[in-house]
Amino acid sequence: SMDNHTAKCAPIVIKDHVLIGAKSIILKGVTIGEGSVIGAGSVVVKDIPENSIAVGNPCKVIKRIG
């Protein structure tokens, strides 16, 4: 079982106007920038810049929008 005294915590920040596809996983400490789209089933392991389309495992930016 997880020890509450040694477990690491970090917030997930999802900015405004973000679309997250079904069954995506967002790991702790990640920020998703405003206006971004995360493809279905993606595993987000690092920050995603604003106005980006990102997909995959691990999630990678494939296109900038706007």
ZIGI-V466947 format. One record per backbone hydrogen bond with DSSP energy under -0.5 kcal/mol. NH is the residue of the N-H (numbers start at 0). CO is the residue of the C=O. E is the energy in kcal/mol with one decimal. If there is no record, write none. Layout:
nh:NH co:CO e:E
nh:NH co:CO e:E
This chain:
nh:3 co:1 e:-0.7
nh:5 co:2 e:-1.2
nh:6 co:2 e:-1.5
nh:12 co:10 e:-0.5
nh:12 co:29 e:-2.5
nh:13 co:11 e:-0.5
nh:14 co:12 e:-0.6
nh:14 co:31 e:-2.4
nh:17 co:14 e:-0.5
nh:18 co:35 e:-2.2
nh:19 co:17 e:-0.5
nh:20 co:18 e:-0.5
nh:20 co:37 e:-2.6
nh:23 co:20 e:-1.2
nh:24 co:41 e:-3.0
nh:26 co:24 e:-0.5
nh:26 co:43 e:-2.5
nh:28 co:9 e:-0.6
nh:29 co:26 e:-1.1
nh:31 co:12 e:-2.9
nh:32 co:30 e:-0.6
nh:32 co:47 e:-2.6
nh:34 co:15 e:-1.9
nh:35 co:32 e:-1.4
nh:36 co:51 e:-2.8
nh:37 co:18 e:-3.0
nh:38 co:36 e:-0.5
nh:38 co:53 e:-2.9
nh:40 co:21 e:-2.1
nh:41 co:38 e:-1.6
nh:42 co:55 e:-2.3
nh:43 co:24 e:-3.2
nh:43 co:41 e:-0.6
nh:44 co:42 e:-0.8
nh:47 co:30 e:-2.4
nh:50 co:33 e:-2.3
nh:52 co:62 e:-3.0
nh:53 co:36 e:-2.7
nh:53 co:51 e:-0.5
nh:54 co:59 e:-2.2
nh:57 co:42 e:-0.5
nh:58 co:42 e:-2.7
nh:59 co:54 e:-2.7
nh:61 co:52 e:-3.1
nh:62 co:52 e:-1.4
nh:64 co:50 e:-3.1
